């Protein structure tokens, strides 16, 4: 029996261009600033904020807000739950690439 090819079980929180890019980038660094993510993903402030909120609401990222002098600084990192979800997502993608 061949494995079933099913894209419907891909994590919808991760599977979107900006969120997918954010998860991939955050998996490769310990943390990233909002400005860094914005530049890497070529996203607008509003678009990035919306996608960041979705990942935060799912518990996939942690957002740390502070100040650098008087300037606000937002740092984002993957949570343990986010790293687990990312690894599961990659495993599912690998399964799809292998035909199942």
N, CA, C and O of each residue as an XYZ file, in Angstrom:
400
protein
N       0.841     -1.181      0.000
C       0.000      0.000      0.000
C       0.890      1.250      0.000
O       1.785      1.383      0.835
N       0.638      2.145     -0.929
C       1.415      3.386     -1.021
C       0.971      4.374      0.042
O      -0.210      4.428      0.383
N       1.921      5.171      0.578
C       1.525      6.208      1.524
C       0.621      7.218      0.831
O       0.748      7.457     -0.370
N      -0.282      7.802      1.588
C      -1.223      8.775      1.029
C      -0.552     10.147      0.908
O       0.059     10.636      1.857
N      -0.674     10.752     -0.263
C      -0.155     12.093     -0.499
C      -1.223     13.071     -0.037
O      -2.272     13.193     -0.669
N      -0.958     13.778      1.078
C      -1.986     14.627      1.670
C      -1.385     15.943      2.144
O      -0.675     15.988      3.148
N      -1.674     17.003      1.416
C      -1.184     18.324      1.818
C      -2.124     18.999      2.814
O      -1.784     20.042      3.374
N      -3.283     18.426      3.038
C      -4.256     19.035      3.950
C      -3.804     19.014      5.400
O      -4.343     19.750      6.227
N      -2.832     18.189      5.716
C      -2.378     18.111      7.101
C      -1.163     18.993      7.375
O      -0.619     18.956      8.478
N      -0.728     19.779      6.403
C       0.349     20.751      6.655
C      -0.146     21.775      7.668
O      -1.296     22.210      7.605
N       0.707     22.156      8.586
C       0.349     23.123      9.625
C      -0.004     24.464      8.981
O       0.875     25.123      8.426
N      -1.279     24.883      9.044
C      -1.680     26.131      8.383
C      -1.087     27.378      9.046
O      -1.022     28.438      8.423
N      -0.659     27.258     10.293
C      -0.041     28.407     10.953
C       1.325     28.690     10.328
O       1.711     29.850     10.186
N       2.040     27.662      9.963
C       3.371     27.832      9.372
C       3.284     28.043      7.870
O       4.057     28.821      7.312
N       2.357     27.366      7.209
C       2.350     27.303      5.753
C       1.782     28.576      5.120
O       0.597     28.653      4.797
N       2.624     29.530      4.959
C       2.340     30.801      4.309
C       3.694     31.447      4.065
O       4.606     31.250      4.867
N       3.859     32.195      3.013
C       5.183     32.686      2.637
C       5.896     33.409      3.774
O       7.046     33.090      4.077
N       5.245     34.364      4.400
C       5.916     35.158      5.428
C       6.157     34.323      6.680
O       7.252     34.358      7.243
N       5.146     33.570      7.126
C       5.318     32.764      8.340
C       6.332     31.644      8.115
O       7.131     31.345      9.004
N       6.307     31.029      6.949
C       7.269     29.984      6.617
C       8.690     30.558      6.629
O       9.608     29.949      7.179
N       8.859     31.724      6.023
C      10.163     32.383      6.011
C      10.617     32.758      7.410
O      11.791     32.613      7.747
N       9.689     33.239      8.222
C      10.023     33.624      9.582
C      10.464     32.405     10.393
O      11.458     32.465     11.116
N       9.733     31.312     10.275
C      10.090     30.091     11.009
C      11.459     29.576     10.549
O      12.283     29.182     11.374
N      11.697     29.579      9.243
C      12.974     29.094      8.711
C      14.122     29.961      9.216
O      15.155     29.445      9.642
N      13.941     31.267      9.170
C      15.017     32.161      9.609
C      15.261     32.029     11.111
O      16.407     31.945     11.552
N      14.188     32.012     11.888
C      14.334     31.920     13.340
C      14.936     30.590     13.777
O      15.580     30.511     14.823
N      14.730     29.548     12.981
C      15.326     28.249     13.307
C      16.842     28.282     13.143
O      17.546     27.430     13.687
N      17.346     29.263     12.395
C      18.782     29.324     12.125
C      19.520     30.347     12.992
O      20.746     30.435     12.933
N      18.786     31.115     13.790
C      19.400     32.119     14.665
C      18.801     31.989     16.065
O      17.739     31.391     16.231
N      19.468     32.538     17.056
C      18.902     32.458     18.409
C      17.735     33.423     18.580
O      16.772     33.113     19.281
N      17.812     34.576     17.953
C      16.746     35.578     17.989
C      16.992     36.565     16.858
O      18.106     36.682     16.348
N      15.944     37.268     16.477
C      16.061     38.280     15.427
C      15.210     39.477     15.805
O      14.158     39.337     16.427
N      15.675     40.649     15.424
C      14.888     41.857     15.677
C      13.783     41.961     14.631
O      13.846     41.345     13.567
N      12.776     42.751     14.962
C      11.681     42.999     14.029
C      12.237     43.560     12.721
O      11.832     43.140     11.637
N      13.161     44.505     12.829
C      13.747     45.135     11.637
C      14.504     44.117     10.793
O      14.452     44.164      9.564
N      15.207     43.201     11.449
C      15.949     42.159     10.739
C      14.989     41.238      9.977
O      15.221     40.910      8.813
N      13.910     40.827     10.649
C      12.910     39.975      9.991
C      12.255     40.709      8.819
O      12.047     40.137      7.749
N      11.942     41.961      9.037
C      11.316     42.771      7.986
C      12.206     42.820      6.747
O      11.721     42.665      5.626
N      13.491     43.031      6.943
C      14.439     43.102      5.822
C      14.602     41.731      5.158
O      14.558     41.631      3.932
N      14.787     40.691      5.944
C      14.996     39.351      5.384
C      13.799     38.870      4.591
O      13.955     38.230      3.551
N      12.590     39.177      5.081
C      11.363     38.671      4.459
C      10.758     39.653      3.458
O       9.774     39.345      2.786
N      11.366     40.846      3.368
C      10.848     41.889      2.474
C       9.361     42.108      2.692
O       8.562     42.084      1.756
N       9.009     42.326      3.965
C       7.614     42.509      4.364
C       7.422     43.919      4.909
O       8.363     44.547      5.394
N       6.203     44.396      4.822
C       5.879     45.696      5.417
C       5.705     45.512      6.925
O       5.549     44.390      7.407
N       5.734     46.615      7.656
C       5.540     46.551      9.109
C       4.221     45.862      9.454
O       4.180     44.967     10.299
N       3.152     46.285      8.798
C       1.823     45.740      9.093
C       1.711     44.266      8.752
O       1.152     43.485      9.522
N       2.240     43.886      7.604
C       2.183     42.491      7.175
C       2.979     41.611      8.133
O       2.510     40.551      8.549
N       4.177     42.053      8.479
C       5.016     41.280      9.393
C       4.352     41.177     10.767
O       4.355     40.107     11.376
N       3.789     42.269     11.255
C       3.108     42.263     12.554
C       1.961     41.269     12.580
O       1.792     40.534     13.553
N       1.173     41.243     11.516
C       0.032     40.330     11.438
C       0.491     38.880     11.491
O      -0.071     38.078     12.238
N       1.493     38.541     10.715
C       1.983     37.162     10.682
C       2.701     36.794     11.979
O       2.602     35.661     12.451
N       3.412     37.740     12.539
C       4.085     37.512     13.809
C       3.069     37.224     14.907
O       3.283     36.339     15.736
N       1.979     37.956     14.918
C       0.914     37.758     15.914
C       0.316     36.363     15.791
O       0.028     35.717     16.798
N       0.128     35.898     14.560
C      -0.435     34.557     14.355
C       0.501     33.485     14.925
O       0.045     32.542     15.571
N       1.798     33.628     14.687
C       2.767     32.673     15.236
C       2.842     32.779     16.759
O       2.988     31.771     17.450
N       2.742     33.995     17.274
C       2.776     34.196     18.722
C       1.522     33.596     19.372
O       1.617     32.938     20.408
N       0.365     33.818     18.774
C      -0.886     33.268     19.316
C      -0.868     31.740     19.345
O      -1.475     31.125     20.222
N      -0.169     31.130     18.384
C      -0.050     29.668     18.340
C       1.004     29.163     19.329
O       1.118     27.958     19.555
N       1.769     30.081     19.915
C       2.816     29.694     20.852
C       4.102     29.269     20.172
O       4.962     28.658     20.808
N       4.256     29.582     18.874
C       5.427     29.164     18.110
C       6.612     30.106     18.260
O       7.758     29.697     18.071
N       6.346     31.361     18.596
C       7.429     32.325     18.798
C       7.227     33.062     20.110
O       6.117     33.158     20.633
N       8.332     33.577     20.623
C       8.304     34.435     21.802
C       8.749     35.818     21.365
O       9.742     35.968     20.653
N       8.008     36.825     21.794
C       8.316     38.208     21.445
C       8.778     38.920     22.712
O       8.092     38.906     23.734
N       9.937     39.535     22.626
C      10.518     40.254     23.758
C      10.645     41.723     23.358
O      11.338     42.056     22.397
N       9.972     42.591     24.101
C      10.012     44.021     23.806
C      10.840     44.726     24.870
O      10.694     44.476     26.066
N      11.710     45.609     24.405
C      12.548     46.393     25.310
C      12.850     47.720     24.632
O      12.268     48.057     23.601
N      13.756     48.454     25.221
C      14.174     49.724     24.639
C      15.685     49.741     24.507
O      16.405     49.225     25.363
N      16.153     50.339     23.426
C      17.566     50.610     23.226
C      17.672     52.123     23.301
O      17.476     52.818     22.304
N      17.987     52.637     24.505
C      17.871     54.077     24.730
C      16.387     54.408     24.780
O      15.659     53.887     25.626
N      15.945     55.257     23.894
C      14.516     55.598     23.812
C      13.811     54.890     22.667
O      12.607     55.047     22.466
N      14.578     54.113     21.925
C      14.026     53.449     20.750
C      13.509     52.048     21.112
O      14.244     51.255     21.701
N      12.248     51.737     20.764
C      11.714     50.406     21.053
C      12.467     49.336     20.258
O      12.842     49.548     19.104
N      12.678     48.197     20.891
C      13.367     47.077     20.261
C      12.544     45.819     20.482
O      12.276     45.437     21.621
N      12.148     45.183     19.400
C      11.393     43.937     19.471
C      12.269     42.816     18.968
O      12.759     42.863     17.840
N      12.472     41.797     19.804
C      13.248     40.610     19.444
C      12.298     39.424     19.431
O      11.413     39.303     20.277
N      12.503     38.549     18.448
C      11.649     37.380     18.274
C      12.527     36.135     18.265
O      13.608     36.125     17.676
N      12.043     35.082     18.930
C      12.749     33.799     18.911
C      11.727     32.667     18.851
O      10.566     32.836     19.222
N      12.183     31.513     18.378
C      11.322     30.337     18.373
C      11.140     29.840     19.798
O      12.083     29.838     20.590
N       9.928     29.420     20.119
C       9.683     28.773     21.404
C       9.978     27.280     21.230
O      10.186     26.812     20.111
N       9.994     26.549     22.321
C      10.172     25.089     22.224
C       9.042     24.483     21.396
O       9.273     23.599     20.571
N       7.827     24.962     21.620
C       6.680     24.476     20.847
C       6.856     24.797     19.365
O       6.530     23.978     18.506
N       7.368     25.982     19.068
C       7.610     26.383     17.685
C       8.667     25.531     17.014
O       8.520     25.148     15.853
N       9.732     25.233     17.741
C      10.796     24.389     17.179
C      10.257     22.986     16.898
O      10.584     22.391     15.871
N       9.437     22.457     17.803
C       8.822     21.140     17.599
C       7.894     21.165     16.383
O       7.905     20.241     15.569
N       7.095     22.220     16.265
C       6.180     22.358     15.121
C       6.966     22.493     13.820
O       6.566     21.937     12.797
N       8.080     23.227     13.847
C       8.913     23.418     12.661
C       9.505     22.086     12.202
O       9.490     21.774     11.012
N      10.022     21.310     13.137
C      10.602     20.004     12.806
C       9.529     19.072     12.241
O       9.785     18.333     11.291
N       8.337     19.105     12.821
C       7.228     18.280     12.318
C       6.830     18.727     10.905
O       6.560     17.896     10.038
N       6.798     20.036     10.684
C       6.461     20.579      9.361
C       7.482     20.110      8.322
O       7.114     19.675      7.231
N       8.765     20.205      8.674
C       9.812     19.764      7.752
C       9.693     18.269      7.469
O       9.894     17.834      6.335
N       9.372     17.489      8.485
C       9.178     16.052      8.298
C       8.019     15.754      7.358
O       8.100     14.859      6.516
N       6.950     16.508      7.511
C       5.799     16.321      6.621
C       6.155     16.708      5.187
O       5.784     16.014      4.241
N       6.872     17.813      5.034
C       7.297     18.211      3.693
C       8.194     17.147      3.058
O       8.061     16.844      1.873
N       9.098     16.589      3.843
C       9.976     15.532      3.336
C       9.153     14.323      2.892
O       9.438     13.703      1.868
N       8.140     14.006      3.671
C       7.256     12.889      3.316
C       6.552     13.158      1.984
O       6.430     12.268      1.142
N       6.089     14.402      1.809
C       5.432     14.755      0.543
C       6.399     14.672     -0.625
O       6.037     14.213     -1.708
N       7.641     15.120     -0.403
C       8.643     15.068     -1.467
C       8.996     13.630     -1.826
O       9.404     13.351     -2.953
N       8.844     12.730     -0.885
C       9.116     11.317     -1.129
C       7.895     10.582     -1.679
O       7.905      9.358     -1.812
N       6.844     11.340     -1.997
C       5.664     10.743     -2.611
C       4.586     10.300     -1.640
O       3.635      9.626     -2.035
N       4.719     10.665     -0.396
C       3.701     10.215      0.554
C       3.401     11.236      1.514
O       2.563     11.030      2.393
